[in-house]
Amino acid sequence: MKKLFLIMMAFVPIILFAQAETDNDADLETEDDIVYENYLDDDDEPDEAESENFEMWDVSERAEFKGGDEGLNRYLAGNIQYPKAALENDTSGTVMLMFIVDKKGRIKNIEVISKRIGYGLEEEAIRVVRSTSGMWQPAMQRDKPVNMRFRLPIRFVLY
């Protein structure tokens, strides 16, 4: 019987990639992209400052999972369940996610920005990242919490 291991790329969450937001971003999406739209709690009201999303180099303190990168890797490894369809088809690969850590440490706008692998890997990566909502320290700029765009590779490997 195959042994199943999930390998998280250590310290890769530290390395974030630049991506400019433009009005043309919607034109770049394909039908294979999975996007979970922004959500609002009943007590939240959107405002102009809320829509500003900073990159890691634009903030004085970047958003961080409680427990740091090691804690995030431990959480993901302990909570990801390899999809049955991917096991049956010997499918592995890396799912690259992009999301916003908002001012309250919640996860918003989860997107798959890598090529689609299928067999439930993207959905599982999104599910487990969504479950971390509220477990983040928000990014800080001028001693105020701000939204920060975060990119996270999740690697699924069968041995």
N, C-alpha and C positions, 0 to 999 in steps of 0.2 A: 504494500500500500504506500502511496506517495506521502511523503511528509510535506506539510504545508507551512510555509514560512512567509510572512509579510515583512518586507524590508523597507523601512522608512529611510529615506535619504537623510542622513544626519546633517544637521546644520544647514540644509538647503533652504529652509524657510528664511534664513538670514539673508540669503542672496535673492534679491527681488529684481525683476526686470522692468525696465521702463516701458510704458505704453501711453501714448498721448490719447486723450479722449477728444473725439471730434464728432460732428454731426453725421459723418459718413460711417461711423462704427456700425450702425444698424445694417448698412449695405454689405458689410463684410461677414455677417453671420450666415451660416448655412443651416440647412434643416437638421444637420447632425448636432448642432450646438444645443446645449441644454442651459437654459437660463431660468433662474428663480428670481422673480421680480422682488423689488423692494417691498418690505412689509412695514406697516405702522401699527403700533399698539393703540388702543382706544384713547389713551391719554397723550399720545404724540400728535403734534401738528408739524407738517413740513415747513421749513423756512429756507431762505436763501443760503444761510451759513451751513445748514444741514446738507445741502447738495454739493458742497465743496469737499472733494476727496483729495487728500495729500498722498504723495509718494513718500517712501521711507527717507529719502534724503531731504525732504522738505520739512521734516519735523525735528524737534529737539530730542524727543524720546519716541521711539517707534512703538507701535502696538505690540503687546506681548501676551502670549498665553500664560495664565497663572501657572507657575512652575517652570517657565522658560521653554526653550526649544527642546530640552530633554523631557520635560513634562508633557509637551505636545506630542512628541514621538511616542512616549509611553502610552498616552491616552489613545492615540490613533491605533497603535499596534494592539492594544487591549480591546478595542471596540469595533474594529473593522471585521466584518464577516465576509469571507471570500464567497462571491455569488456562485450558486450551484451550477448555473449554466456555464460560467467561466471555467469551473473545475472540470465539467464534463467535456468541454472543448479544448482543454489544455491551453487556456488563454491567459496571457500575462501581459504586463505593460505598465506604462506610467501615465497617470491621469494628472494633468496640470489644471489646477483650479485657480480662479481669481475671485476675490470677494472683498467686501468692505468690512472693516472692523469699525463700528460707529462709535460715537462719543460715550456711549454707555457700555461698551464692550460686547455688543451684540453683533452677530454676523448678518450681513445683508448682501443682496445681489450676487449670489454664487453663480459662477459661469465656468463651463469647461472650455479652456482655451487651447487644448491640445487636440490632435486628431482623434476622432472617435474610435475606440477599440471595440466597444459593444459587450454583449453577454452580461450586462449589469454592472460592469466595473465603474462606469461614470456615476451611475445612480448610487452605488454604495459609497463612493468617495464623497459625493454631495451629502448623503445622509449623515455620515459620520462628522463631516465638517459642520453641518447645520447643528448637530447635537452639541457642539462646543459653544454655541451662542450664549453669551453671558459669562463665559469663563475667561474672558480676555481683559487685560488692562488696556484702556484706549491710548492712542498716541497723544502726545502732548506737544503743543506749539504755543510759546509764550505763556506757559503755565496754565493753559486751558486745554481741555480734551477736544480732539478733532477726529474726524473720520480719516481713515488711512486705507489705501488699497493694498492688498496683500496677495501674494502669489505663493501657492503651495503645491509642490509635486507629491503625489502619492503613488508609490510603486507597488504593484501587485506582482509577486513572483512565485512560481511553483517550482518546487525541487523534488 
